[in-house]
């Protein structure tokens, strides 16, 4: 897989919600397009990505078709998810039953970027052997209503050019907006000085393993399917959730969604991973900052209780996922974590050298 370079084409795909195709989003879409151009990238909106919420809800095959076309177009160097959602799993049959797509992924990997329900796509690509990046999305980063992308998030995105990923704690965290209307253009987000930094919940020493994980809510739905009756069946059919062998010696990372699960739900989500044997197989855990720091201390308590293994190292309060600002986590790259100093280091190259 190659790093981004100036002038590269990047595809925007709507694999769940068709938000970017709605008329009310047009002014925000224009901001995102301008941002990518300012970064010397050429945005390419795939054929169905701008057809709106109703069309894409009814046509998961068209969402999948966009991803296929982006993979098969060799002039496109990266694929960026527009935004998350909750039914990305419905694209799986149209992708994983297509042998030509599967073969293309295996032989011609390219940058794939997104978070939230895009966890479905990340796990799919992981299954096919392609490393991906759990990070920025088009709507949440490129379409930021401030005068520029949030500095930490922008630096994380620019790592796709440099190959140098900095996963230190951000000096600030930002509240999510409650108003996304046009009169908010240029209005700065409410921000707070980071008073906690990365916390060690338990464990000592140094652990190594490649990163594997995503949004806790999405992984829970893969296993329990509380929103869609067929989700567990579909995901099971394609063995989407990693096996015990696959989790072995990995470093699990997870974060919670904007829905800010309450105590009962968060416990269930954690227990679903425990029941699948995830905690007994991984070498360590990295947990993201809860959005707006809601349930911050509650989640810490529940994680320790449910994991119930004081020897498993756990770091907490990383800037990734639904909290702002947002880092970029590369799947599949061998990683070293110092639990005592709370440092993360990639001990193999994320990208091949560009020719």
C-alpha positions as CSV (number, residue, x, y, z in Angstrom):
1,X,0.0,0.0,0.0
2,X,1.3,3.4,-1.0
3,X,1.3,6.7,0.8
4,X,-0.9,9.6,-0.5
5,X,0.9,12.1,-2.8
6,X,-0.1,15.5,-4.0
7,X,-2.5,15.3,-6.9
8,X,-3.9,11.9,-6.0
9,X,-7.5,11.1,-6.6
10,X,-9.5,10.1,-3.5
11,X,-12.9,8.5,-3.7
12,X,-15.8,9.4,-1.4
13,X,-18.2,6.6,-0.8
14,X,-21.5,6.5,1.1
15,X,-21.6,3.0,2.5
16,X,-24.4,3.7,5.0
17,X,-26.2,7.1,5.3
18,X,-26.6,9.1,2.1
19,X,-26.4,12.4,4.0
20,X,-24.0,14.1,1.6
21,X,-26.5,13.9,-1.2
22,X,-29.2,15.9,0.5
23,X,-29.9,19.5,-0.6
24,X,-29.7,20.8,3.0
25,X,-26.1,19.5,3.2
26,X,-24.9,21.2,0.0
27,X,-23.2,24.1,1.7
28,X,-21.3,21.7,4.0
29,X,-20.4,19.5,1.0
30,X,-18.8,22.4,-0.7
31,X,-16.6,23.0,2.4
32,X,-15.4,19.4,2.3
33,X,-14.6,19.6,-1.4
34,X,-12.7,22.8,-1.0
35,X,-10.7,21.3,1.9
36,X,-9.6,18.3,-0.1
37,X,-8.6,20.5,-3.0
38,X,-6.6,22.7,-0.7
39,X,-4.7,19.5,0.4
40,X,-3.8,19.0,-3.2
41,X,-6.1,16.0,-3.5
42,X,-8.7,15.4,-6.2
43,X,-12.1,14.3,-4.7
44,X,-14.1,11.8,-6.8
45,X,-17.6,11.2,-5.6
46,X,-18.6,7.7,-6.7
47,X,-21.7,7.3,-8.8
48,X,-24.3,6.7,-6.1
49,X,-22.7,8.5,-3.2
50,X,-24.7,11.7,-3.7
51,X,-28.1,10.2,-4.4
52,X,-29.4,10.9,-0.9
53,X,-30.7,9.2,2.2
54,X,-33.8,7.5,0.9
55,X,-32.1,6.1,-2.2
56,X,-29.1,4.6,-0.4
57,X,-31.2,3.2,2.4
58,X,-33.2,1.2,-0.1
59,X,-30.3,0.2,-2.3
60,X,-27.4,-1.3,-0.3
61,X,-26.3,-2.9,-3.6
62,X,-25.6,0.5,-5.0
63,X,-23.5,1.5,-2.0
64,X,-21.5,-1.7,-2.5
65,X,-21.1,-0.9,-6.2
66,X,-19.5,2.4,-5.4
67,X,-16.9,0.7,-3.2
68,X,-16.2,-1.9,-5.9
69,X,-15.7,0.8,-8.6
70,X,-13.4,2.7,-6.3
71,X,-11.3,-0.4,-5.7
72,X,-11.1,-1.3,-9.4
73,X,-10.2,2.2,-10.5
74,X,-6.4,2.2,-10.3
75,X,-6.3,6.0,-10.6
76,X,-7.9,6.3,-7.2
77,X,-5.4,6.0,-4.4
78,X,-7.6,6.3,-1.3
79,X,-11.2,5.7,-0.3
80,X,-12.8,7.9,2.3
81,X,-16.2,7.0,3.9
82,X,-18.6,9.9,3.9
83,X,-20.0,9.1,7.3
84,X,-21.1,6.2,9.4
85,X,-24.6,5.0,10.1
86,X,-26.1,1.7,11.3
87,X,-26.7,-0.7,8.4
88,X,-23.4,-0.9,6.6
89,X,-23.6,-4.7,7.1
90,X,-26.2,-4.8,4.3
91,X,-23.5,-4.2,1.7
92,X,-21.6,-7.4,2.7
93,X,-23.4,-9.9,0.4
94,X,-22.8,-7.7,-2.6
95,X,-19.1,-7.4,-1.8
96,X,-18.0,-10.8,-0.4
97,X,-20.0,-12.8,-2.9
98,X,-18.1,-11.0,-5.7
99,X,-14.9,-13.0,-6.3
100,X,-13.4,-10.4,-8.5
101,X,-13.8,-7.8,-5.8
102,X,-12.3,-10.1,-3.2
103,X,-9.3,-10.8,-5.5
104,X,-8.8,-7.1,-6.2
105,X,-8.7,-6.3,-2.5
106,X,-6.1,-9.0,-1.9
107,X,-3.9,-8.0,-4.8
108,X,-4.2,-4.2,-5.0
109,X,-4.7,-2.7,-1.5
110,X,-5.3,1.0,-1.1
111,X,-6.0,3.4,1.7
112,X,-9.4,3.0,3.3
113,X,-10.5,5.5,5.9
114,X,-13.5,5.9,8.2
115,X,-14.8,5.2,11.7
116,X,-18.1,4.3,13.5
117,X,-20.3,1.9,11.6
118,X,-17.5,1.7,9.0
119,X,-16.1,-0.8,11.5
120,X,-18.0,-3.3,9.4
121,X,-15.9,-2.4,6.4
122,X,-12.6,-2.4,8.4
123,X,-13.4,-5.9,9.7
124,X,-14.3,-7.0,6.2
125,X,-11.0,-5.8,4.7
126,X,-9.1,-7.2,7.7
127,X,-10.6,-10.6,6.8
128,X,-9.4,-10.2,3.2
129,X,-5.9,-9.2,4.3
130,X,-6.0,-5.5,3.6
131,X,-4.8,-3.1,6.2
132,X,-7.1,0.0,6.7
133,X,-7.2,3.2,8.8
134,X,-9.7,3.8,11.6
135,X,-9.7,7.6,11.5
136,X,-11.2,10.5,9.7
137,X,-14.4,10.6,7.6
138,X,-15.4,13.1,5.0
139,X,-18.3,14.7,6.8
140,X,-16.7,14.8,10.3
141,X,-13.3,16.2,9.2
142,X,-13.2,17.7,5.8
143,X,-16.6,19.3,6.3
144,X,-15.8,20.8,9.7
145,X,-17.6,24.2,10.0
146,X,-14.6,26.0,11.6
147,X,-12.2,27.8,9.3
148,X,-10.1,24.7,9.0
149,X,-10.0,21.1,10.1
150,X,-9.2,20.7,13.8
151,X,-5.4,20.8,14.1
152,X,-4.9,17.4,15.7
153,X,-7.3,15.7,13.3
154,X,-5.7,17.4,10.3
155,X,-2.3,16.3,11.4
156,X,-3.6,12.7,11.8
157,X,-5.0,12.8,8.2
158,X,-1.7,14.2,6.9
159,X,0.0,11.1,8.3
160,X,-1.4,9.4,5.2
161,X,1.1,11.5,3.2
162,X,4.1,11.2,5.5
163,X,3.6,7.8,7.0
164,X,4.4,9.2,10.4
165,X,1.6,8.6,12.9
166,X,1.6,10.5,16.2
167,X,-0.7,8.9,18.8
168,X,0.1,11.2,21.7
169,X,-2.7,12.8,23.7
170,X,-4.2,16.0,22.2
171,X,-3.7,19.1,24.4
172,X,-7.4,19.9,23.9
173,X,-10.7,18.1,23.4
174,X,-13.8,19.5,21.7
175,X,-17.5,19.2,22.4
176,X,-19.7,17.9,19.6
177,X,-21.8,20.6,17.9
178,X,-25.6,20.7,18.5
179,X,-26.2,23.0,15.5
180,X,-24.9,22.2,12.0
181,X,-26.8,24.9,10.2
182,X,-25.3,27.3,7.7
183,X,-25.1,30.1,10.3
184,X,-22.5,28.0,12.1
185,X,-19.9,28.4,9.3
186,X,-16.8,29.8,11.0
187,X,-18.1,29.3,14.5
188,X,-15.5,27.6,16.6
189,X,-16.3,24.6,18.7
190,X,-16.3,24.6,22.4
191,X,-12.9,23.2,23.5
192,X,-11.4,22.2,26.8
193,X,-7.8,21.8,28.0
194,X,-7.1,18.1,28.3
195,X,-6.7,17.6,32.1
196,X,-6.4,13.8,32.2
197,X,-4.3,12.6,29.2
198,X,-3.9,9.0,28.5
199,X,-4.6,6.9,31.6
200,X,-3.3,3.5,32.6
201,X,-6.2,1.6,34.0
202,X,-4.1,-1.5,34.8
203,X,-1.0,-3.4,33.8
204,X,2.7,-2.5,33.5
205,X,5.6,-3.1,31.0
206,X,5.6,-3.3,27.3
207,X,3.3,-5.2,25.0
208,X,3.4,-5.8,21.2
209,X,0.8,-6.7,18.7
210,X,-1.1,-5.3,15.8
211,X,-4.2,-3.2,16.3
212,X,-7.7,-4.7,15.7
213,X,-11.0,-3.2,16.8
214,X,-13.3,-0.3,16.1
215,X,-16.6,1.1,17.4
216,X,-17.9,-1.0,20.4
217,X,-21.5,-0.3,19.4
218,X,-20.9,-1.7,15.9
219,X,-19.1,-4.8,17.2
220,X,-22.0,-5.4,19.6
221,X,-24.5,-5.2,16.8
222,X,-22.5,-7.7,14.8
223,X,-22.7,-10.1,17.7
224,X,-26.2,-9.4,19.1
225,X,-28.2,-7.5,16.3
226,X,-30.5,-5.4,18.5
227,X,-31.4,-3.0,15.6
228,X,-31.8,-5.3,12.6
229,X,-33.1,-8.8,12.9
230,X,-30.9,-10.2,10.2
231,X,-27.6,-8.6,11.1
232,X,-26.2,-11.4,13.2
233,X,-27.1,-13.9,10.5
234,X,-25.5,-11.9,7.7
235,X,-22.3,-11.1,9.7
236,X,-22.1,-14.8,10.8
237,X,-22.5,-16.0,7.3
238,X,-19.3,-14.2,6.3
239,X,-17.4,-14.8,9.6
240,X,-17.1,-11.1,9.9
241,X,-16.2,-11.0,13.6
242,X,-12.6,-12.2,14.1
243,X,-12.1,-15.6,15.5
244,X,-10.3,-16.4,18.7
245,X,-7.2,-17.3,16.7
246,X,-7.4,-14.0,14.9
247,X,-7.6,-12.0,18.2
248,X,-4.7,-13.9,19.6
249,X,-1.8,-11.6,20.4
250,X,-3.6,-8.5,19.0
251,X,-4.1,-5.2,20.7
252,X,-7.8,-4.5,20.9
253,X,-8.9,-0.9,20.5
254,X,-12.5,0.3,20.9
255,X,-14.5,3.4,21.5
256,X,-18.2,4.2,22.1
257,X,-20.6,6.0,19.8
258,X,-22.4,9.4,19.9
259,X,-25.3,7.6,21.5
260,X,-23.3,7.5,24.8
261,X,-24.5,4.1,26.0
262,X,-25.8,3.9,29.6
263,X,-24.4,1.6,32.2
264,X,-26.6,-1.4,31.3
265,X,-25.9,-1.2,27.6
266,X,-22.2,-0.5,27.9
267,X,-21.9,-3.5,30.2
268,X,-23.7,-5.7,27.7
269,X,-21.5,-4.5,24.9
270,X,-18.3,-5.4,26.9
271,X,-19.8,-8.7,27.9
272,X,-20.5,-9.6,24.3
273,X,-16.7,-9.3,23.6
274,X,-15.9,-11.3,26.7
275,X,-18.2,-14.1,25.7
276,X,-16.5,-14.3,22.3
277,X,-13.1,-14.8,24.1
278,X,-11.6,-11.5,23.0
279,X,-10.2,-10.4,26.3
280,X,-8.5,-13.7,27.0
281,X,-6.7,-13.7,23.7
282,X,-5.5,-10.1,23.2
283,X,-2.2,-8.7,24.6
284,X,-3.7,-5.3,25.6
285,X,-6.5,-2.9,25.2
286,X,-6.7,0.8,24.1
287,X,-9.9,2.6,24.8
288,X,-11.0,5.9,23.3
289,X,-12.2,9.0,25.0
290,X,-16.0,9.0,25.4
291,X,-17.7,11.8,23.3
292,X,-18.0,15.0,25.4
293,X,-16.5,13.0,28.3
294,X,-20.0,11.7,29.1
295,X,-19.8,8.6,31.4
296,X,-16.0,8.9,31.6
297,X,-15.5,7.4,35.0
298,X,-18.4,5.0,34.7
299,X,-16.9,3.4,31.6
300,X,-13.5,3.0,33.3
301,X,-15.2,1.2,36.2
302,X,-17.2,-1.1,33.9
303,X,-14.2,-2.0,31.7
304,X,-12.2,-3.2,34.8
305,X,-15.1,-5.1,36.2
306,X,-16.1,-6.9,33.0
307,X,-12.5,-7.7,31.8
308,X,-11.8,-9.1,35.3
309,X,-8.2,-9.8,34.6
310,X,-5.8,-7.5,36.4
311,X,-2.9,-8.8,34.2
312,X,-4.3,-7.5,31.0
313,X,-2.9,-4.0,30.3
314,X,-5.5,-1.3,29.5
315,X,-4.9,2.2,28.4
316,X,-7.8,4.7,28.4
317,X,-8.7,8.1,27.0
318,X,-7.1,8.1,23.6
319,X,-8.2,10.6,21.0
320,X,-9.9,8.4,18.4
321,X,-13.4,7.5,17.3
322,X,-16.4,9.6,18.2
323,X,-14.5,12.0,20.4
324,X,-12.8,15.1,19.0
325,X,-10.1,15.5,17.9
326,X,-9.6,12.3,16.1
327,X,-6.4,10.2,15.5
328,X,-5.8,7.7,12.7
329,X,-5.2,4.1,13.8
330,X,-3.7,1.7,11.2
331,X,-4.9,-1.8,11.3
332,X,-2.5,-4.7,10.9
333,X,0.7,-2.8,11.7
334,X,3.0,-4.3,14.4
335,X,2.7,-2.0,17.4
336,X,4.6,-1.6,20.7
337,X,2.8,0.0,23.7
338,X,4.7,1.0,26.8
339,X,2.0,0.8,29.6
340,X,4.1,2.8,32.1
341,X,4.9,5.8,29.8
342,X,1.6,5.4,27.8
343,X,3.5,5.6,24.5
344,X,2.6,3.9,21.2
345,X,5.2,3.1,18.6
346,X,4.7,1.4,15.2
347,X,7.6,-1.0,14.8
348,X,7.1,-1.7,11.1
349,X,6.4,0.6,8.2
350,X,2.8,1.5,7.6
351,X,3.4,2.1,3.9
352,X,5.6,0.7,1.2
353,X,7.9,3.2,-0.4
354,X,6.3,5.2,-3.2
355,X,8.0,4.7,-6.6
